[in-house]
């Protein structure tokens, strides 16, 4: 069910086609937006894009894992992970929904 992979170049081309900026300006705009999103996430901020979803950075604590070959317990250090939570509108679109999507109830 997976479709093709959309790259930065594809996004730049879409901006070029739909907005009417030059290819250079379109590429700069896409890079600027992606860079800003990355910078916000690096600082631990949540990025909420209305009708699309939210990118959230979460802290995972230290835990004990197990080496599958030896069975030996191995400490897994704390780390930060990024999670994407799609909006109800995006979920509705992905599932081929027609008409009005379910109401957003405070969720991204």
N, CA, C and O of each residue as an XYZ file, in Angstrom:
432
protein
N       0.816     -1.186      0.000
C       0.000      0.000      0.000
C       0.863      1.254      0.000
O       0.367      2.352     -0.254
N       2.140      1.097      0.281
C       3.015      2.267      0.323
C       3.159      2.872     -1.066
O       3.306      2.164     -2.062
N       3.114      4.189     -1.104
C       3.283      4.896     -2.370
C       4.738      5.248     -2.568
O       5.627      4.682     -1.932
N       4.965      6.183     -3.452
C       6.339      6.596     -3.708
C       6.833      7.484     -2.567
O       6.039      7.999     -1.780
N       8.129      7.653     -2.488
C       8.738      8.506     -1.481
C       8.880      9.917     -2.036
O       9.410     10.111     -3.130
N       8.406     10.894     -1.281
C       8.512     12.298     -1.680
C       9.791     12.866     -1.072
O      10.017     12.748      0.132
N      10.623     13.480     -1.906
C      11.902     14.025     -1.464
C      11.834     15.546     -1.344
O      10.833     16.165     -1.704
N      12.904     16.131     -0.838
C      13.004     17.598     -0.786
C      12.848     18.193     -2.174
O      12.176     19.207     -2.360
N      13.479     17.546     -3.144
C      13.396     18.042     -4.520
C      11.946     18.045     -5.008
O      11.531     18.959     -5.721
N      11.185     17.029     -4.626
C       9.765     16.977     -4.997
C       8.989     18.121     -4.350
O       8.137     18.741     -4.988
N       9.287     18.396     -3.087
C       8.618     19.509     -2.399
C       8.979     20.841     -3.054
O       8.117     21.698     -3.247
N      10.245     21.007     -3.392
C      10.685     22.241     -4.063
C       9.968     22.409     -5.395
O       9.534     23.509     -5.738
N       9.846     21.329     -6.138
C       9.167     21.379     -7.438
C       7.683     21.717     -7.264
O       7.121     22.469     -8.060
N       7.051     21.165     -6.228
C       5.637     21.462     -5.972
C       5.447     22.938     -5.634
O       4.496     23.565     -6.101
N       6.355     23.496     -4.819
C       6.277     24.924     -4.493
C       6.481     25.741     -5.761
O       5.770     26.720     -5.991
N       7.440     25.349     -6.575
C       7.708     26.047     -7.838
C       6.458     26.046     -8.727
O       6.098     27.079     -9.290
N       5.804     24.898     -8.851
C       4.638     24.768     -9.727
C       3.422     25.523     -9.190
O       2.691     26.149     -9.957
N       3.203     25.466     -7.878
C       1.958     25.997     -7.307
C       2.039     27.448     -6.862
O       1.039     28.164     -6.903
N       3.221     27.891     -6.436
C       3.344     29.245     -5.892
C       3.857     30.227     -6.935
O       3.515     31.409     -6.906
N       4.667     29.740     -7.845
C       5.163     30.621     -8.892
C       6.488     31.284     -8.579
O       6.908     32.196     -9.291
N       7.152     30.838     -7.521
C       8.501     31.335     -7.244
C       9.464     30.660     -8.220
O       9.125     29.662     -8.854
N      10.661     31.216     -8.328
C      11.672     30.555     -9.159
C      12.079     29.249     -8.475
O      11.784     29.038     -7.299
N      12.754     28.381     -9.218
C      13.194     27.111     -8.618
C      14.157     27.369     -7.454
O      14.103     26.680     -6.435
N      15.029     28.354     -7.610
C      15.981     28.686     -6.543
C      15.251     29.198     -5.311
O      15.551     28.788     -4.190
N      14.292     30.092     -5.520
C      13.519     30.632     -4.396
C      12.669     29.542     -3.742
O      12.522     29.519     -2.520
N      12.117     28.651     -4.543
C      11.312     27.549     -4.010
C      12.166     26.635     -3.140
O      11.747     26.234     -2.054
N      13.361     26.308     -3.617
C      14.268     25.454     -2.848
C      14.669     26.137     -1.546
O      14.729     25.495     -0.498
N      14.943     27.438     -1.610
C      15.324     28.183     -0.405
C      14.177     28.204      0.600
O      14.402     28.069      1.803
N      12.954     28.374      0.115
C      11.786     28.402      0.998
C      11.592     27.057      1.692
O      11.375     27.007      2.903
N      11.670     25.971      0.932
C      11.511     24.637      1.516
C      12.609     24.385      2.549
O      12.328     23.888      3.639
N      13.850     24.721      2.219
C      14.960     24.529      3.159
C      14.765     25.355      4.426
O      15.057     24.889      5.528
N      14.270     26.583      4.266
C      14.048     27.460      5.413
C      12.979     26.876      6.344
O      13.156     26.857      7.562
N      11.882     26.406      5.773
C      10.797     25.842      6.583
C      11.265     24.574      7.292
O      11.054     24.424      8.496
N      11.896     23.665      6.559
C      12.377     22.429      7.178
C      13.451     22.711      8.228
O      13.489     22.059      9.272
N      14.315     23.675      7.953
C      15.343     24.053      8.927
C      14.743     24.604     10.205
O      15.200     24.277     11.300
N      13.726     25.434     10.073
C      13.076     26.016     11.253
C      12.364     24.938     12.067
O      12.424     24.948     13.297
N      11.696     24.013     11.392
C      11.045     22.908     12.106
C      12.097     22.093     12.856
O      11.904     21.758     14.025
N      13.200     21.776     12.195
C      14.280     21.027     12.842
C      14.875     21.764     14.029
O      15.157     21.157     15.062
N      15.070     23.083     13.887
C      15.617     23.887     14.987
C      14.677     23.877     16.190
O      15.124     23.745     17.330
N      13.381     24.015     15.936
C      12.396     24.004     17.026
C      12.419     22.664     17.755
O      12.397     22.624     18.985
N      12.462     21.576     17.004
C      12.489     20.251     17.619
C      13.781     20.034     18.395
O      13.771     19.420     19.462
N      14.885     20.530     17.867
C      16.172     20.407     18.560
C      16.128     21.101     19.918
O      16.742     20.639     20.879
N      15.393     22.219     19.991
C      15.244     22.949     21.258
C      14.212     22.300     22.179
O      14.004     22.765     23.299
N      13.570     21.237     21.720
C      12.585     20.546     22.546
C      11.187     21.128     22.448
O      10.319     20.794     23.254
N      10.957     21.997     21.469
C       9.646     22.616     21.305
C       8.734     21.698     20.493
O       9.202     20.903     19.678
N       7.434     21.816     20.725
C       6.445     21.101     19.931
C       6.130     21.928     18.696
O       5.946     23.142     18.792
N       6.067     21.286     17.542
C       5.699     21.964     16.300
C       4.301     21.482     15.931
O       4.104     20.312     15.603
N       3.332     22.394     15.987
C       1.944     22.056     15.697
C       1.535     22.742     14.403
O       1.526     23.969     14.315
N       1.199     21.939     13.402
C       0.769     22.447     12.107
C      -0.718     22.140     11.962
O      -1.112     20.988     11.778
N      -1.527     23.172     12.045
C      -2.977     23.041     11.998
C      -3.415     22.236     10.779
O      -2.890     22.434      9.683
N      -4.355     21.347     10.962
C      -4.916     20.467      9.925
C      -3.909     19.445      9.398
O      -4.204     18.726      8.443
N      -2.740     19.374     10.000
C      -1.725     18.417      9.573
C      -1.345     17.504     10.729
O      -1.559     16.294     10.664
N      -0.776     18.085     11.796
C      -0.391     17.287     12.946
C       0.657     17.982     13.781
O       1.003     19.137     13.533
N       1.159     17.269     14.773
C       2.149     17.817     15.692
C       3.378     16.920     15.756
O       3.278     15.693     15.767
N       4.541     17.568     15.796
C       5.803     16.892     16.043
C       6.169     17.209     17.487
O       6.275     18.377     17.860
N       6.362     16.174     18.300
C       6.617     16.358     19.723
C       7.912     15.638     20.087
O       8.142     14.508     19.658
N       8.754     16.298     20.880
C       9.972     15.674     21.387
C       9.672     15.170     22.794
O       9.190     15.919     23.644
N       9.962     13.897     23.028
C       9.708     13.305     24.337
C      11.016     12.764     24.897
O      11.895     12.322     24.157
N      11.123     12.810     26.220
C      12.288     12.250     26.900
C      11.970     10.825     27.331
O      10.928     10.564     27.933
N      12.871      9.916     27.020
C      12.728      8.537     27.473
C      13.795      8.312     28.535
O      14.965      8.638     28.337
N      13.385      7.764     29.636
C      14.308      7.516     30.731
C      15.203      6.319     30.470
O      15.012      5.558     29.521
N      16.189      6.183     31.349
C      17.085      5.035     31.244
C      16.292      3.776     31.548
O      15.381      3.785     32.377
N      16.647      2.696     30.868
C      15.991      1.424     31.118
C      16.986      0.301     30.887
O      18.093      0.515     30.393
N      16.569     -0.882     31.251
C      17.433     -2.042     31.083
C      16.925     -2.840     29.889
O      15.747     -3.186     29.807
N      17.834     -3.120     28.975
C      17.515     -3.957     27.825
C      18.240     -5.277     27.949
O      18.904     -5.541     28.951
N      18.113     -6.097     26.939
C      18.769     -7.397     26.984
C      19.417     -7.680     25.635
O      18.797     -7.504     24.587
N      20.667     -8.120     25.673
C      21.365     -8.528     24.460
C      20.709     -9.821     23.974
O      20.724    -10.823     24.689
N      20.131     -9.813     22.764
C      19.414    -11.007     22.309
C      20.303    -12.241     22.106
O      19.821    -13.371     22.189
N      21.584    -12.032     21.843
C      22.486    -13.183     21.641
C      22.903    -13.812     22.962
O      22.831    -15.029     23.132
N      23.345    -12.963     23.905
C      23.898    -13.497     25.146
C      22.884    -13.536     26.279
O      23.078    -14.253     27.261
N      21.801    -12.771     26.154
C      20.823    -12.708     27.242
C      21.261    -11.785     28.364
O      20.542    -11.616     29.349
N      22.438    -11.185     28.221
C      22.975    -10.309     29.257
C      22.191     -8.998     29.298
O      21.844     -8.437     28.259
N      21.918     -8.517     30.514
C      21.235     -7.234     30.668
C      22.182     -6.099     30.306
O      23.359     -6.110     30.667
N      21.644     -5.119     29.586
C      22.441     -3.993     29.122
C      21.678     -2.714     29.440
O      20.498     -2.601     29.110
N      22.346     -1.736     30.086
C      21.643     -0.472     30.349
C      21.469      0.332     29.058
O      22.406      0.471     28.272
N      20.272      0.853     28.853
C      19.997      1.725     27.709
C      19.894      3.137     28.268
O      19.021      3.414     29.090
N      20.782      4.040     27.828
C      20.816      5.387     28.405
C      19.561      6.198     28.053
O      18.858      5.885     27.093
N      19.293      7.243     28.844
C      18.151      8.110     28.514
C      18.381      8.793     27.168
O      19.520      9.034     26.769
N      17.293      9.098     26.480
C      17.420      9.743     25.177
C      16.154     10.519     24.874
O      15.149     10.406     25.576
N      16.225     11.310     23.812
C      15.067     12.066     23.340
C      14.590     11.430     22.043
O      15.396     11.047     21.196
N      13.284     11.322     21.897
C      12.703     10.777     20.674
C      11.687     11.768     20.128
O      11.108     12.556     20.875
N      11.478     11.719     18.819
C      10.479     12.578     18.205
C       9.295     11.721     17.799
O       9.452     10.626     17.257
N       8.110     12.239     18.071
C       6.877     11.540     17.748
C       6.030     12.454     16.877
O       5.948     13.655     17.133
N       5.396     11.891     15.841
C       4.453     12.659     15.027
C       3.056     12.180     15.345
O       2.777     10.981     15.315
N       2.168     13.130     15.654
C       0.769     12.808     15.909
C      -0.066     13.504     14.847
O      -0.181     14.729     14.861
N      -0.655     12.742     13.921
C      -1.447     13.371     12.861
C      -2.741     13.959     13.405
O      -3.302     13.460     14.380
N      -3.210     15.027     12.762
C      -4.488     15.621     13.148
C      -5.620     14.710     12.682
O      -5.425     13.845     11.829
N      -6.801     14.915     13.252
C      -7.969     14.144     12.816
C      -8.275     14.409     11.345
O      -8.721     13.514     10.626
N      -8.034     15.638     10.904
C      -8.283     15.987      9.503
C      -7.369     15.177      8.588
O      -7.825     14.643      7.577
N      -6.084     15.079      8.932
C      -5.145     14.306      8.116
C      -5.498     12.823      8.151
O      -5.454     12.155      7.118
N      -5.847     12.302      9.322
C      -6.251     10.895      9.425
C      -7.438     10.624      8.504
O      -7.478      9.608      7.810
N      -8.394     11.534      8.505
C      -9.591     11.402      7.671
C      -9.203     11.387      6.188
O      -9.714     10.572      5.420
N      -8.299     12.287      5.789
C      -7.855     12.356      4.389
C      -7.128     11.079      3.974
O      -7.347     10.565      2.877
N      -6.269     10.569      4.847
C      -5.484      9.369      4.546
C      -6.394      8.162      4.337
O      -6.119      7.300      3.502
N      -7.469      8.112      5.098
C      -8.393      6.987      5.010
C      -9.467      7.184      3.951
O     -10.473      6.475      3.946
N      -9.257      8.151      3.047
C     -10.169      8.350      1.933
C     -11.518      8.887      2.334
O     -12.520      8.653      1.657
N     -11.545      9.618      3.451
C     -12.806     10.146      3.953
C     -13.425     11.165      3.023
O     -12.734     12.007      2.449
N     -14.713     11.079      2.883
C     -15.483     12.045      2.109
C     -16.221     12.947      3.082
O     -16.516     12.545      4.208
N     -16.515     14.150      2.656
C     -17.296     15.066      3.487
C     -16.495     15.626      4.634
O     -15.273     15.756      4.560
N     -17.196     15.952      5.688
C     -16.579     16.594      6.847
C     -15.832     15.585      7.709
O     -16.368     14.524      8.026
N     -14.600     15.908      8.089
C     -13.875     15.042      9.021
C     -14.446     15.203     10.421
O     -15.154     16.175     10.688
N     -14.155     14.276     11.314
C     -14.622     14.421     12.691
C     -14.073     15.696     13.307
O     -12.993     16.155     12.936
N     -14.811     16.268     14.244
C     -14.409     17.529     14.878
C     -13.116     17.339     15.648
O     -12.895     16.309     16.284
N     -12.265     18.357     15.576
C     -11.026     18.364     16.361
C     -11.410     18.707     17.789
O     -12.026     19.745     18.029
N     -11.062     17.864     18.730
C     -11.385     18.151     20.119
C     -10.123     18.442     20.905
O      -9.736     17.701     21.809
N      -9.492     19.548     20.530
C      -8.300     20.003     21.237
C      -7.035     19.264     20.848
O      -5.946     19.656     21.267
N      -7.145     18.216     20.067
C      -5.962     17.469     19.652
C      -5.408     18.066     18.374
O      -6.108     18.743     17.621
N      -4.121     17.794     18.149
C      -3.495     18.312     16.929
C      -3.805     17.364     15.862
O      -3.393     17.565     14.719
